[in-house]
Amino acid sequence: MAKKTILLILLAWASLPMHGQGILGRVIAFGADRDTLKYIIASPFDNWWLNMGGGLQTFIGNEVESSARHNKLDFNVRAEIGKWIIPDLAVSLRLSYMTVHGQSRYPLQPFIDFTGLPRDADGNLPYQPFSAHAATAMGFVTIDWTNFFRGYETGRNRRFHIYTPIGLGASMLFGTQKNPQNKAGDVGDFRRNFELAFAFNLGAEYIISRELSVNASLELFGSESTWDWSPYDNKRTIFDLIPSVNVGVKINLLKQITKYDVATHSSKKSKVYHEFLAFGSSHTVSDLHDRIDRLVREKDSIQDLSNQQQDEQQQHLDSINRALGDLQNLLAQAQDDLEAQRRPLNIFEELTLANEALNLPACIVYFELDKYNLDYNACRRLEAFCKEARQSDDTVQYYIIGAADSLTGSIRHNQWLSERRSEAALNHMVERLDMDAARFVRVSVGGITEYNVKEDNRMAMIIQKTPITEEIVRRWIERSKQNIRGAKPDRRDRNGRVSDGYSD
C-alpha cells in the first residue's frame, strides 16, 4: 500500500501545471517564462518528438532469497513518440521489447515444468531458471527540471537538461515452458500473461542541435503481478522490479507553416523550428503572415460562393476584408520599420539624413563628364548658399565633399578628379563670392556609384560641420583611404591625366 501511495503522489506532482507563488514563485516557473511570467503552451501540431534507444537490465523478483531474483543481464529496445505541452511538461507513448531471465521454485510459474523434480524437507521445489520475452505499452508524463527551475527563455539555451519521466501501462509476457528433466528443452506450448506495469526514470539529455539530441537514463520498471508467479501475490501487493540503464537518440519534428507575401499576393510553405509563444505577447511578422494567409484563404472561399450568400455571410466577408486590410497595414508598417533601421549605405545618404534631422545649410553642385569646371547652374547654387551662410556665425565651418562616378575611370584618377571638383567649388566661393577660405574643409571621396542616375555621382556637396557630420565624414574618409591604398597606380601623361583613355 505504501508503494502505491508514493507512486500516486509522484504522478500527481508530475501532472500538476501550477505556477509557483510567493517565495517559491521566484525560484520555480512551471508552465511560464520566468522573465515575463506569461503562461506559454504549444499548439496541438507543435513540439512533437521521437526517441529511439535501448539498454541493459536485470530482473528482480519478489523472492526472499537473493538467489531467486535474477541470473544475468538482459537487453531492451524501445521507441517513443511524445509532445511537449508546456516547456516543463511532456506526455508520450512508449513501446518496448525486453528479454527476461530469472529463476523460481513455485509450480505457478508457467514457463517451468517441475514434473519429476524432488522437493526438499520443507516441501519446496528447487529453484529453476526460466526465460521469457515481454512487450510493453506505457504512457509517460515527463518533467524537464531545467526549464522548471530556470524558466523557458533560459532553459531553451541550455544544452544539458535533467528530466524525470513517470509512466503507467501494460505488459505482455510470453515464452515457452521448459522441463529441466527433458534434454530436448522445450516441452510445453506457448504461454503468455497480461499485466499492469509502471516505470520511473531519472534522465539527462544533451542537445546537439534543435533537431537532434542524445539522452541517457536510469529506469526502474515494475509489474504489479509477479513475473515469477510466487504465492506471495496472494498475500500482499509486491512488485517485480527491473532496473535498467538506457541510452537513446531524440529527433524533434519540424513544423511546416505558410507565409503570405503581400507584394505578390501569394503564399509559400517553409519549415521552421518549434517554439513556445507567450500568450499576450506582441505579434511578430511571422504571426502576421500566418493570420493574413488564413484570412485570404477564407475570403477566397466566401467569394467563390458569393452568389449563394445570405446577408449574414456578406457581413462576415466585409468583416474579414476589414481585418485583412488592418493586418496588411500592420505588416507594411513592420517592414517599413525594419527598412528604416538599416544603416545608410554611403556618406551622402548619411549626410542627407543628418541634414534632414538637423536642418543644416547645405548645397550640391554637379559637373560634366571628366570635368571639374563650374557651369552656370552650379555658380547660381553656390551664390544662393553663400548668401545664406553669411547670415550665420563667422565661426561656423563647412565641408566641401567632392566625388566622381566610379563606373568609369580608375580609383586613383577618380580620387584626383574629386579633389579638383571640391577645389573648384572652394575657389569660386572665395574668389568670386567673397567667402573666407578658413570656414571650409575640403574632403574628397573619389569614385562613387551611390545614385541610379550616374550623372548625379559627378558632384560636390557642401554641408555645415557639426559633431555629427564630422563623425560621418571621418568614418567614410578612412574607408576611402583604404580603397586608394589597395589600388594600382595609374599611367599619366604630361598634364597629369590618365594616358589610356578618359575617366569620370
Secondary structure by P-SEA (a helix, b strand, c coil): caaaaaaaaaaaaaaccccccccccccccccccccccbbbbbccccccbbbbccccbbbbcccccccccccccccccbbbbbbbccccccccccccccccccccccccccccccccccccccccccbbbbbbbbbbbbbbbbbccccccccaaaaaacccccccccccbbbbbbbbbbbccccccccccccbbbbbbcccccbbbbbcccccccccbbbbbbbccccccccccccbbbbbbbbbcccbbbbbbbbbbbbbbccccbbbbbbbcbbbbbccccccaaaaaaaaaaaaaaaaaaaaacccccaaaaaaaaaaaaaaaaaaaaaaaaaaaaaaacccccaaaaaaaaaaaaccccbbbbbccccccccaaaaaaaaaaaaaaaaccccbbbbbbbbcccccccaaaaaaaaaaaaaaaaaaaaaccccccccbbbbbbcccccccccccccbbbbbbbcaaaaaaaaaaaaaaaaaaaabbbbbbcccccccccccc
